[in-house]
């Protein structure tokens, strides 16, 4: 698989299809295979680029895994975009991937044609309860102990795709560097710079927010509504799933996302035609 040299080391990605770039960004923990159920259908219309975050999949862990953070992942996304020369792309980001995609849309609005934020980070109120959760999950011993059980909690549907995610989670919790990254990213969720609620008003791209009704981590009727209110023109859809609807109910996910993506393609075509 191809790799990109970034500030944290080599970041590996899978690429399929052609056309407008569609970048897939997974959650913490995870890897690009979390999107396996939808990559092929998306690649029929797009150049799909599915990234492994540092410390996951085949990507190198940061030199200091304990220093990983959601903000560092967002910085790495900038490196990936620059290396691939993606002047125009759509981003589908799940959880910390959603945070990174949203932050990129804030800082590089001219390069983002659309956003699909799936249970995105950055829109949850930081209070005593969330700080406690981040501190508990930010403990490496606890993360190692409960990683697979925690994934079972937020993946509400059991099918071949979620079974594979659970298997990869079980393997990952036996890798010290991956556990260190996982815990460090959780600690970073409580930092003020992770909060996008005010900054999200700067997002200009068409945005679809997708949060499963049964997601216990990013709550549809709380965090989802905040995200949709914070981003101008954003639309919230709540499927009957947990944290990763693209794996739990891929056909439903595609039925939600593909019409949105088609609208972006049509708008892009109209824009190109107006200058031809």
N, C-alpha and C positions, 0 to 999 in steps of 0.2 A: 504493500500500500504506500502511496506517496506521503511524504512528510515535509513539514515546513519548519525552518529554524526560527524559534521565537525567543523572547526574553527568558523563558523558563526551560528552554531546550526544544527538542523535536516534538512537534505536534502532528499526529497522523490523522489523515482523513480519507474517506471513501468518496468517490465521485461517480455519478451515473447520469446519463441523459445529456441533453443539450438545450440551449435556449437561455432565457433569463435565469440567472443564478438564484438558487433557493438554498439557503444555509440552514442546516439543522443543528441545534445546540442542546445537548442532553442535560439531565439533572445531576445532582450530587448525592450519592455516587451514581455511576452508570457508565455507559460508553455509547458510541454511535449506533451500536446494534439495538439499542432500545427502540429505534425507529424502523427496525427491519420490516415490520408489517406494512409500512406505508411508503418506503423508499421507492420500490419499483413503480407503483402507480403514479407517484409524484414525478418520477423520472420520465414518464411518457410525455410530459409537458414542459419540464424544467431541467436545467443543469443542477442536479442535486449534489450538494457538498455537505457531508455529514462528518462532524469533527469529534475527535476524542479529546476531552479536556486534559490538561496536565495531570499526570498521575493515574490516569484511567485508560483502559483499552491498551493500545500500543504506544501511547504518548509517554514521553519522559516525565517523571515527577520533577517538580522544582528542586533545585539544589538543597533548599531548606523546606521540606514538605510542611513543617509546622507553620511556615510563613504564608501558606496558601490562603487565598481569600476569594470571595465573590468578585471583589474589585480587581484582583489580579487576573482572574479569568476574563473579565471584561477588557483588561489591557491586552491579554493574549488574543482576544478576538480582533482587536485593532491590528495586531501583527499578522494574523491570518488573512484579513481582508487586504492589507497592503501587499503581502507576498503574492496573493492570487490576483491582484489588480482588479478587485471587484468594485468597479465604479458605480454599479447599479445592481442591487440584489434585494430579495425578500428574505426575511429571517423568521424561522419557527424556533422558538426557544422554550424549553420546559424548565420550570423552577429556577435554578441559578442561571440556566441558559436563557430563560426569559428575562432575567435581570440584565444579563450581558447584552442581549439584543436591544432591550429598551434603552439602556445607557448609551449604546452605540447610536441609536436613532436620535438621542438627545444631542450628542456631541458631533455627529456626522450626518445631519438630516438629508443632505444632498445625495448621499449614497444609499439611502434606504427607500425602497419602493413600497414596502409593506411589512407589517409585523403580525405574526400570530403568536400571542403570548399564552402559553399553556401553563396554568398554575404558576404565574411568574413571581419571583422574589422581588422585593423592593417596595411592596405596597401594603405591608403588614405593620400595624402600629407597634412601636417599640415601647413596651411597658414591663412591669415586674415579671409578668407571666412569660412573655416572650424571651426576656433576658434569661430567666431560669431554664427554659427549654433549650436555648442556645448554649448555655453553660453545661447542661447535662449532656447534650449530644456533642458538645465540643470537647468532652473528655474522651481520650483515645481508648481507654479501657472499656468504657461504656459503649462507645461506638462499635468496637470489635465484638463485644458481647451481644448486642441487640440488633446489629445491622440487618440481618435477614428477617428477624421478627418485625422490625420496624417497616421493612419493605412490604411484608405481608399485610401490615396494617393499612398502608396507603394504596396498595394495589388491590382494589376491591373485587376485581374480576379474575377468574382463573381460566387461562387458556394456554395455548402453546407459547405465545409470545411472552406472557407474564411469567410462565414457568421458566423460560430461558433467562429472563431478567433476575428472577430469584436465584437461579443457579449461579449466574455471574456475580451477584451480590455475595453469595456464600463463598465463592472463590476469592473475591476481593477482600473480604474481611480477614483473610489469612495473609495478606500482603502488608507489611508494616508501613511502607510508604503511602499506599492507597488509604490506609486507615488514618494516617497522620494528615493527609490532605482532606479527607472527609471531615474529620473533627475540626480542623482549622477553618474550613469553609463555614461550618456551622457556627463557630465562634464569631466569624466576621459578620454574620447576619445581624448581630446586635449593635454593630458600629454605626454611628450616625450617617456616614457616607454611603451606607447601603440603602438608605431611605430615598426613594425616588418620587414620593408622593407630590412634592412641590415642583421638582424639576421636570416631571413628566408633561407639564403643560407645554414644553418646548417641542414635543414630538409632533411632526408634521405628516408622517406617513399614515395611510389608512391602517387601522389596527383592529384586530379581532382578538378578544380575550376569551379563552376557553378554559373553564375550571369545572372539574367533576363535582357533581352534587355531593358525593361521599368522600371528598378529599379532606382528611383530617388535619393536613398541614397548612395548605392555602385554602381558606374557606370561601366557597363560592359567594355566599350571601353577605360576606363581610369584606374580605380582601378583594374579591372579584369586583364587587360594586365600587370599591375605592379605586381600583385600577381603571375601570371603565369611566368613572367620573374624572379621574386625574388626567386622562389622555383625551385631547380634543377629538370628538367624533367617534370614539371607540365604541364597539358593540360587544356586549357580553353574551356568551352562549354557555349554558350549563347542561352538559350531557350527564347521563345516569352512570357515572364512573367514579373512579378515585383519581389519583394524582397523575396518571399517565394514560389519558384516553386514547392516544394513538396506538398504544399496545393493548389496552383493555377492550376497546371497541373500535378497531381500525376502520371498519366500513362506515360506522356512524361518524367517526372523526373526519374521514374523507368527504362524506356528504355535507359536512359543515364547512370544511376548509376549502374544497375545490371551487365552489361557486365564488367565494371571496377572492381566491387567487385568480380566477378567470376574469373577474372585474378589473384586477390590476393589470393583467395582460392586455385587456381591451383598451384600458386607459393609456398604457405604454404605447400600444400600436397607434392610437389616435395622436399621441404626442409626437411620435416619429413622423407620422403622415403629414402633420401640420408644418413640418420643417423640410419636407421633401419636394 
